[in-house]
Amino acid sequence: MIVDAHHHLWDRSMAQFDHSWQESDEHKPICKSFLPADLEPHLKARGVDKTVFVQTQHNVAENDWVLGLCEENDWLAGVVGWVDLASDECEAQIEKYKSNEKFLGVRHITQAEPDDDFIVSDPILKGLSLLEKHDVAFDLLFFVKHLKHGATVAQKFPNLRLVIDHLAKPVIKNADLNVWKDDLIAAAKCPNVYCKLSGMVTEADWQNWKPADLKPYVDLALEHFGPERCMFGSDWPVCELAATYEEVFDALVDCIGGLSEDEKSHVLGQTAIEFYRLKV
């Protein structure tokens, strides 16, 4: 079974959500609605069986919207949503959403927080402790500068399932692994941390990237996490800034060509099934 463990959906007609980030010049190509009907042909083109939606809003209403879409699209296996980790309502929100088996985990757009130490601030650590208590997974959306906190959080909450989105966005277009690899390796030493092989094309040269540009980053992640803790994610439709869905999928298949069939099956599906406990 092939699982896309990281994609988004949004409907720009829904006024309760903030889509202003899409209106910058560089994001204009994705400044439109992207709905299940737009994604499904890409899934069929590459034989993707199930997908995981990942949040874009700091708004629990998005959880409700996409959980509804799960009921209408059987390939949509679940939702990594949002709860307010710093709020007194955090535990109530967790309890409400985890009662739905399609609610798979939580993410916060940590990379956008002005405080680089946001993820290890006391209010957020309290919220993460509640995720650990309720056995709800958490996606770490980091830039490289935040990755030093990966091992810290993992060690503080050893029973909290954590996954690093997009390999923490190494600057692939500069072909410099050194500013990134030590912190990734440190995080990989924690058995509760996983890694998404996703979001790479938009960290490469948008116009001229090739699979070989991505391979050193994939190889390092595979070396230290192992295929059992690495998973494919398309990051669609954000990937459309640099590549089609099919190009992203094909590039990763190219990068993992040297793995055994069992190892490939983990990266392309089994790891996501186990990490998110998908009912498939």
C-alpha atoms as a printed R data frame, in Angstrom:
    type eleno elety resid chain resno       x      y       z
1   ATOM     1    CA   MET     A     1   0.000  0.000   0.000
2   ATOM     2    CA   ILE     A     2   1.316  3.440  -0.958
3   ATOM     3    CA   VAL     A     3   0.568  6.315   1.427
4   ATOM     4    CA   ASP     A     4   1.160 10.007   0.873
5   ATOM     5    CA   ALA     A     5   1.811 11.086   4.463
6   ATOM     6    CA   HIS     A     6   1.770 14.829   3.853
7   ATOM     7    CA   HIS     A     7  -0.457 16.970   1.690
8   ATOM     8    CA   HIS     A     8  -2.761 19.941   2.103
9   ATOM     9    CA   LEU     A     9  -6.163 21.074   0.888
10  ATOM    10    CA   TRP     A    10  -7.721 24.506   1.014
11  ATOM    11    CA   ASP     A    11 -10.786 26.303  -0.205
12  ATOM    12    CA   ARG     A    12 -10.190 30.012  -0.690
13  ATOM    13    CA   SER     A    13 -13.920 30.691  -0.626
14  ATOM    14    CA   MET     A    14 -14.007 29.790   3.098
15  ATOM    15    CA   ALA     A    15 -13.683 33.209   4.723
16  ATOM    16    CA   GLN     A    16 -12.997 31.862   8.215
17  ATOM    17    CA   PHE     A    17  -9.522 30.712   7.151
18  ATOM    18    CA   ASP     A    18  -6.415 32.824   6.578
19  ATOM    19    CA   HIS     A    19  -4.910 32.198   3.159
20  ATOM    20    CA   SER     A    20  -3.033 35.496   2.945
21  ATOM    21    CA   TRP     A    21   0.363 33.786   2.739
22  ATOM    22    CA   GLN     A    22  -0.581 32.493  -0.705
23  ATOM    23    CA   GLU     A    23  -0.906 36.019  -2.027
24  ATOM    24    CA   SER     A    24   2.815 36.826  -2.091
25  ATOM    25    CA   ASP     A    25   4.388 36.999  -5.542
26  ATOM    26    CA   GLU     A    26   6.293 33.738  -5.124
27  ATOM    27    CA   HIS     A    27   3.181 31.846  -4.062
28  ATOM    28    CA   LYS     A    28   0.832 33.181  -6.750
29  ATOM    29    CA   PRO     A    29   0.845 29.849  -8.671
30  ATOM    30    CA   ILE     A    30  -0.881 28.173  -5.709
31  ATOM    31    CA   CYS     A    31  -3.151 31.080  -4.835
32  ATOM    32    CA   LYS     A    32  -6.335 29.174  -5.651
33  ATOM    33    CA   SER     A    33  -8.437 26.422  -4.118
34  ATOM    34    CA   PHE     A    34  -7.091 22.867  -4.005
35  ATOM    35    CA   LEU     A    35  -9.731 20.274  -3.173
36  ATOM    36    CA   PRO     A    36  -9.966 16.469  -3.154
37  ATOM    37    CA   ALA     A    37 -11.188 16.379  -6.742
38  ATOM    38    CA   ASP     A    38  -7.988 18.172  -7.777
39  ATOM    39    CA   LEU     A    39  -5.740 15.715  -5.935
40  ATOM    40    CA   GLU     A    40  -7.422 12.442  -6.846
41  ATOM    41    CA   PRO     A    41  -6.175 12.242 -10.471
42  ATOM    42    CA   HIS     A    42  -2.577 12.563  -9.254
43  ATOM    43    CA   LEU     A    43  -3.083  9.767  -6.735
44  ATOM    44    CA   LYS     A    44  -4.475  7.506  -9.443
45  ATOM    45    CA   ALA     A    45  -1.612  8.387 -11.780
46  ATOM    46    CA   ARG     A    46   0.945  7.017  -9.305
47  ATOM    47    CA   GLY     A    47  -1.081  4.329  -7.576
48  ATOM    48    CA   VAL     A    48  -1.271  6.106  -4.229
49  ATOM    49    CA   ASP     A    49  -3.822  4.307  -2.071
50  ATOM    50    CA   LYS     A    50  -4.231  6.523   0.992
51  ATOM    51    CA   THR     A    51  -3.262 10.027   2.087
52  ATOM    52    CA   VAL     A    52  -2.793 12.095   5.226
53  ATOM    53    CA   PHE     A    53  -3.964 15.707   5.279
54  ATOM    54    CA   VAL     A    54  -1.751 18.076   7.279
55  ATOM    55    CA   GLN     A    55  -3.019 21.330   8.764
56  ATOM    56    CA   THR     A    56  -2.529 24.787   7.297
57  ATOM    57    CA   GLN     A    57  -4.519 26.819   9.833
58  ATOM    58    CA   HIS     A    58  -4.241 27.628  13.530
59  ATOM    59    CA   ASN     A    59  -7.984 27.069  13.724
60  ATOM    60    CA   VAL     A    60  -9.832 23.978  14.958
61  ATOM    61    CA   ALA     A    61 -12.515 24.644  12.333
62  ATOM    62    CA   GLU     A    62 -10.097 23.233   9.757
63  ATOM    63    CA   ASN     A    63 -10.096 19.934  11.672
64  ATOM    64    CA   ASP     A    64 -13.871 19.746  11.324
65  ATOM    65    CA   TRP     A    65 -13.811 20.649   7.637
66  ATOM    66    CA   VAL     A    66 -11.271 18.006   6.648
67  ATOM    67    CA   LEU     A    67 -12.716 15.311   8.908
68  ATOM    68    CA   GLY     A    68 -15.885 15.870   6.896
69  ATOM    69    CA   LEU     A    69 -13.913 15.418   3.665
70  ATOM    70    CA   CYS     A    70 -12.612 12.092   5.019
71  ATOM    71    CA   GLU     A    71 -16.193 10.847   5.087
72  ATOM    72    CA   GLU     A    72 -16.593 11.734   1.414
73  ATOM    73    CA   ASN     A    73 -13.249 10.421   0.119
74  ATOM    74    CA   ASP     A    74 -12.209  6.946   1.218
75  ATOM    75    CA   TRP     A    75  -8.594  7.488   0.158
76  ATOM    76    CA   LEU     A    76  -8.266 10.319   2.690
77  ATOM    77    CA   ALA     A    77  -7.091  8.233   5.633
78  ATOM    78    CA   GLY     A    78  -6.962 10.979   8.212
79  ATOM    79    CA   VAL     A    79  -6.082 14.410   9.475
80  ATOM    80    CA   VAL     A    80  -3.078 15.904  11.215
81  ATOM    81    CA   GLY     A    81  -4.917 18.877  12.633
82  ATOM    82    CA   TRP     A    82  -4.398 21.620  15.170
83  ATOM    83    CA   VAL     A    83  -5.155 22.263  18.809
84  ATOM    84    CA   ASP     A    84  -4.121 25.293  20.835
85  ATOM    85    CA   LEU     A    85  -1.161 23.866  22.747
86  ATOM    86    CA   ALA     A    86  -0.789 26.957  24.929
87  ATOM    87    CA   SER     A    87  -4.461 27.232  25.848
88  ATOM    88    CA   ASP     A    88  -6.370 26.064  28.897
89  ATOM    89    CA   GLU     A    89  -8.664 24.430  26.334
90  ATOM    90    CA   CYS     A    90  -5.881 22.224  24.963
91  ATOM    91    CA   GLU     A    91  -6.808 19.005  26.738
92  ATOM    92    CA   ALA     A    92 -10.499 19.402  25.978
93  ATOM    93    CA   GLN     A    93  -9.672 19.950  22.315
94  ATOM    94    CA   ILE     A    94  -7.432 16.869  22.257
95  ATOM    95    CA   GLU     A    95 -10.121 14.743  23.866
96  ATOM    96    CA   LYS     A    96 -12.761 15.979  21.435
97  ATOM    97    CA   TYR     A    97 -10.790 15.248  18.300
98  ATOM    98    CA   LYS     A    98  -8.998 12.062  19.300
99  ATOM    99    CA   SER     A    99 -12.420 10.439  19.712
100 ATOM   100    CA   ASN     A   100 -12.539 10.441  15.887
101 ATOM   101    CA   GLU     A   101 -10.286  7.671  14.551
102 ATOM   102    CA   LYS     A   102  -9.501  9.808  11.485
103 ATOM   103    CA   PHE     A   103  -7.842 12.429  13.710
104 ATOM   104    CA   LEU     A   104  -4.239 11.237  13.533
105 ATOM   105    CA   GLY     A   105  -2.142 13.950  15.131
106 ATOM   106    CA   VAL     A   106  -1.408 17.618  15.645
107 ATOM   107    CA   ARG     A   107   0.825 20.197  13.993
108 ATOM   108    CA   HIS     A   108   1.668 23.820  14.714
109 ATOM   109    CA   ILE     A   109   3.383 26.060  12.158
110 ATOM   110    CA   THR     A   110   6.429 26.421  14.388
111 ATOM   111    CA   GLN     A   111   8.589 27.755  11.554
112 ATOM   112    CA   ALA     A   112   6.480 30.922  11.426
113 ATOM   113    CA   GLU     A   113   6.738 31.774  15.123
114 ATOM   114    CA   PRO     A   114   8.891 34.856  15.832
115 ATOM   115    CA   ASP     A   115  10.455 33.118  18.825
116 ATOM   116    CA   ASP     A   116  12.954 30.527  17.594
117 ATOM   117    CA   ASP     A   117  12.575 28.749  20.939
118 ATOM   118    CA   PHE     A   118   8.778 28.609  20.765
119 ATOM   119    CA   ILE     A   119   8.648 24.811  20.767
120 ATOM   120    CA   VAL     A   120  10.532 24.584  24.079
121 ATOM   121    CA   SER     A   121   8.680 27.412  25.819
122 ATOM   122    CA   ASP     A   122   6.833 26.425  28.986
123 ATOM   123    CA   PRO     A   123   3.255 26.833  27.662
124 ATOM   124    CA   ILE     A   124   4.011 24.719  24.584
125 ATOM   125    CA   LEU     A   125   5.843 22.046  26.572
126 ATOM   126    CA   LYS     A   126   2.729 21.761  28.723
127 ATOM   127    CA   GLY     A   127   0.642 21.218  25.597
128 ATOM   128    CA   LEU     A   128   3.091 18.630  24.254
129 ATOM   129    CA   SER     A   129   2.889 16.793  27.566
130 ATOM   130    CA   LEU     A   130  -0.872 16.515  27.026
131 ATOM   131    CA   LEU     A   131  -0.326 15.090  23.548
132 ATOM   132    CA   GLU     A   132   1.995 12.505  25.103
133 ATOM   133    CA   LYS     A   133  -0.566 11.760  27.820
134 ATOM   134    CA   HIS     A   134  -3.269 11.132  25.229
135 ATOM   135    CA   ASP     A   135  -0.943  9.348  22.771
136 ATOM   136    CA   VAL     A   136  -1.493 11.833  19.947
137 ATOM   137    CA   ALA     A   137   1.344 12.258  17.438
138 ATOM   138    CA   PHE     A   138   2.964 15.631  16.699
139 ATOM   139    CA   ASP     A   139   4.468 16.955  13.464
140 ATOM   140    CA   LEU     A   140   7.531 19.164  13.879
141 ATOM   141    CA   LEU     A   141   7.494 21.890  11.216
142 ATOM   142    CA   PHE     A   142  10.972 23.334  11.519
143 ATOM   143    CA   PHE     A   143  13.474 25.358   9.614
144 ATOM   144    CA   VAL     A   144  17.080 24.238  10.069
145 ATOM   145    CA   LYS     A   145  17.527 26.795  12.869
146 ATOM   146    CA   HIS     A   146  14.814 25.041  14.915
147 ATOM   147    CA   LEU     A   147  16.124 21.517  14.399
148 ATOM   148    CA   LYS     A   148  18.378 21.716  17.464
149 ATOM   149    CA   HIS     A   149  15.179 21.416  19.499
150 ATOM   150    CA   GLY     A   150  14.211 18.097  17.937
151 ATOM   151    CA   ALA     A   151  16.282 15.915  20.255
152 ATOM   152    CA   THR     A   152  15.398 18.100  23.245
153 ATOM   153    CA   VAL     A   153  11.665 17.644  22.767
154 ATOM   154    CA   ALA     A   154  12.039 13.942  21.976
155 ATOM   155    CA   GLN     A   155  14.045 13.279  25.128
156 ATOM   156    CA   LYS     A   156  11.658 15.270  27.282
157 ATOM   157    CA   PHE     A   157   8.667 13.324  25.945
158 ATOM   158    CA   PRO     A   158  10.012  9.856  25.103
159 ATOM   159    CA   ASN     A   159   6.514  8.433  24.600
160 ATOM   160    CA   LEU     A   160   5.382 11.178  22.226
161 ATOM   161    CA   ARG     A   161   5.449 10.131  18.569
162 ATOM   162    CA   LEU     A   162   7.226 12.904  16.662
163 ATOM   163    CA   VAL     A   163   7.879 13.346  12.957
164 ATOM   164    CA   ILE     A   164  10.070 15.995  11.343
165 ATOM   165    CA   ASP     A   165   8.292 17.486   8.342
166 ATOM   166    CA   HIS     A   166  10.302 18.097   5.172
167 ATOM   167    CA   LEU     A   167  13.622 17.030   6.779
168 ATOM   168    CA   ALA     A   168  13.480 20.436   8.552
169 ATOM   169    CA   LYS     A   169  13.848 22.216   5.212
170 ATOM   170    CA   PRO     A   170  17.569 22.004   4.447
171 ATOM   171    CA   VAL     A   171  18.631 24.571   1.843
172 ATOM   172    CA   ILE     A   172  19.104 22.051  -0.940
173 ATOM   173    CA   LYS     A   173  19.775 24.665  -3.593
174 ATOM   174    CA   ASN     A   174  23.021 25.526  -1.746
175 ATOM   175    CA   ALA     A   175  24.042 21.844  -1.603
176 ATOM   176    CA   ASP     A   176  25.323 22.324   1.950
177 ATOM   177    CA   LEU     A   177  24.554 19.471   4.317
178 ATOM   178    CA   ASN     A   178  26.868 20.691   7.068
179 ATOM   179    CA   VAL     A   179  24.587 23.352   8.579
180 ATOM   180    CA   TRP     A   180  21.841 20.758   8.991
181 ATOM   181    CA   LYS     A   181  23.088 17.221   9.371
182 ATOM   182    CA   ASP     A   182  24.365 17.220  12.964
183 ATOM   183    CA   ASP     A   183  21.031 18.284  14.418
184 ATOM   184    CA   LEU     A   184  19.170 15.815  12.193
185 ATOM   185    CA   ILE     A   185  21.465 13.003  13.322
186 ATOM   186    CA   ALA     A   186  20.938 14.000  16.955
187 ATOM   187    CA   ALA     A   187  17.162 13.843  16.493
188 ATOM   188    CA   ALA     A   188  17.447 10.483  14.726
189 ATOM   189    CA   LYS     A   189  19.122  8.988  17.796
190 ATOM   190    CA   CYS     A   190  15.779  9.348  19.595
191 ATOM   191    CA   PRO     A   191  13.642  6.303  18.704
192 ATOM   192    CA   ASN     A   192  10.377  8.270  18.955
193 ATOM   193    CA   VAL     A   193  11.385 10.648  16.122
194 ATOM   194    CA   TYR     A   194  10.531  9.909  12.492
195 ATOM   195    CA   CYS     A   195  11.248 11.861   9.294
196 ATOM   196    CA   LYS     A   196   9.148 12.829   6.287
197 ATOM   197    CA   LEU     A   197  10.949 12.683   2.950
198 ATOM   198    CA   SER     A   198   8.856 15.574   1.724
199 ATOM   199    CA   GLY     A   199   9.036 19.240   0.822
200 ATOM   200    CA   MET     A   200  12.427 18.908  -0.835
201 ATOM   201    CA   VAL     A   201  11.729 20.311  -4.300
202 ATOM   202    CA   THR     A   202  10.736 23.691  -2.893
203 ATOM   203    CA   GLU     A   203  14.049 23.864  -1.005
204 ATOM   204    CA   ALA     A   204  15.932 23.130  -4.234
205 ATOM   205    CA   ASP     A   205  16.280 25.302  -7.324
206 ATOM   206    CA   TRP     A   206  12.627 25.569  -8.394
207 ATOM   207    CA   GLN     A   207  13.432 25.819 -12.086
208 ATOM   208    CA   ASN     A   208  16.402 23.479 -12.423
209 ATOM   209    CA   TRP     A   209  16.300 20.833  -9.668
210 ATOM   210    CA   LYS     A   210  16.849 17.168 -10.440
211 ATOM   211    CA   PRO     A   211  16.521 14.010  -8.314
212 ATOM   212    CA   ALA     A   212  20.283 13.864  -7.830
213 ATOM   213    CA   ASP     A   213  20.069 17.162  -5.911
214 ATOM   214    CA   LEU     A   214  17.742 15.556  -3.376
215 ATOM   215    CA   LYS     A   215  19.520 12.227  -3.010
216 ATOM   216    CA   PRO     A   216  22.254 13.239  -0.500
217 ATOM   217    CA   TYR     A   217  19.550 14.467   1.889
218 ATOM   218    CA   VAL     A   218  17.414 11.366   1.420
219 ATOM   219    CA   ASP     A   219  20.460  9.144   1.860
220 ATOM   220    CA   LEU     A   220  21.462 10.820   5.116
221 ATOM   221    CA   ALA     A   221  17.946 10.553   6.520
222 ATOM   222    CA   LEU     A   222  17.742  6.893   5.543
223 ATOM   223    CA   GLU     A   223  21.152  6.175   7.042
224 ATOM   224    CA   HIS     A   224  20.244  7.570  10.450
225 ATOM   225    CA   PHE     A   225  16.490  7.012  10.750
226 ATOM   226    CA   GLY     A   226  16.309  3.857   8.671
227 ATOM   227    CA   PRO     A   227  13.464  3.122   6.235
228 ATOM   228    CA   GLU     A   228  11.294  2.093   9.206
229 ATOM   229    CA   ARG     A   229  11.238  5.732  10.389
230 ATOM   230    CA   CYS     A   230  11.122  7.519   7.021
231 ATOM   231    CA   MET     A   231   7.946  8.209   5.051
232 ATOM   232    CA   PHE     A   232   6.954  9.732   1.729
233 ATOM   233    CA   GLY     A   233   5.030 12.976   1.582
234 ATOM   234    CA   SER     A   234   4.187 14.966  -1.535
235 ATOM   235    CA   ASP     A   235   3.617 18.342   0.134
236 ATOM   236    CA   TRP     A   236   1.022 18.941  -2.587
237 ATOM   237    CA   PRO     A   237  -0.049 21.536  -3.611
238 ATOM   238    CA   VAL     A   238   2.922 23.523  -2.259
239 ATOM   239    CA   CYS     A   239   5.179 21.295  -4.361
240 ATOM   240    CA   GLU     A   240   3.487 22.744  -7.456
241 ATOM   241    CA   LEU     A   241   5.751 25.782  -7.063
242 ATOM   242    CA   ALA     A   242   8.620 23.609  -8.283
243 ATOM   243    CA   ALA     A   243   7.215 20.300  -9.545
244 ATOM   244    CA   THR     A   244   4.107 18.309 -10.310
245 ATOM   245    CA   TYR     A   245   2.849 15.653  -7.922
246 ATOM   246    CA   GLU     A   246   4.068 12.991 -10.303
247 ATOM   247    CA   GLU     A   247   7.552 14.523 -10.522
248 ATOM   248    CA   VAL     A   248   7.838 14.622  -6.731
249 ATOM   249    CA   PHE     A   249   6.779 10.979  -6.423
250 ATOM   250    CA   ASP     A   250   9.085  9.843  -9.216
251 ATOM   251    CA   ALA     A   251  12.041 11.753  -7.748
252 ATOM   252    CA   LEU     A   252  11.719  9.987  -4.416
253 ATOM   253    CA   VAL     A   253  11.332  6.591  -6.100
254 ATOM   254    CA   ASP     A   254  14.540  7.390  -7.986
255 ATOM   255    CA   CYS     A   255  16.341  8.378  -4.778
256 ATOM   256    CA   ILE     A   256  15.401  5.156  -2.968
257 ATOM   257    CA   GLY     A   257  16.133  2.904  -5.926
258 ATOM   258    CA   GLY     A   258  18.950  1.130  -4.071
259 ATOM   259    CA   LEU     A   259  16.755 -0.044  -1.211
260 ATOM   260    CA   SER     A   260  15.298 -3.527  -0.921
261 ATOM   261    CA   GLU     A   261  11.633 -4.036  -1.773
262 ATOM   262    CA   ASP     A   262  10.789 -4.289   1.924
263 ATOM   263    CA   GLU     A   263  12.636 -1.056   2.677
264 ATOM   264    CA   LYS     A   264  10.888  0.723  -0.194
265 ATOM   265    CA   SER     A   265   7.521 -0.484   1.089
266 ATOM   266    CA   HIS     A   266   8.244  1.123   4.443
267 ATOM   267    CA   VAL     A   267   9.194  4.481   2.952
268 ATOM   268    CA   LEU     A   268   6.261  4.508   0.534
269 ATOM   269    CA   GLY     A   269   3.581  3.407   2.975
270 ATOM   270    CA   GLN     A   270   4.218  1.107   5.893
271 ATOM   271    CA   THR     A   271   6.061  3.660   8.040
272 ATOM   272    CA   ALA     A   272   3.183  6.135   7.736
273 ATOM   273    CA   ILE     A   273   0.647  3.403   8.515
274 ATOM   274    CA   GLU     A   274   2.523  2.463  11.680
275 ATOM   275    CA   PHE     A   275   3.387  5.989  12.825
276 ATOM   276    CA   TYR     A   276  -0.103  7.443  12.350
277 ATOM   277    CA   ARG     A   277  -1.832  4.128  13.180
278 ATOM   278    CA   LEU     A   278  -3.892  4.326  10.039
279 ATOM   279    CA   LYS     A   279  -6.996  2.189   9.842
280 ATOM   280    CA   VAL     A   280  -6.350  0.764   6.386
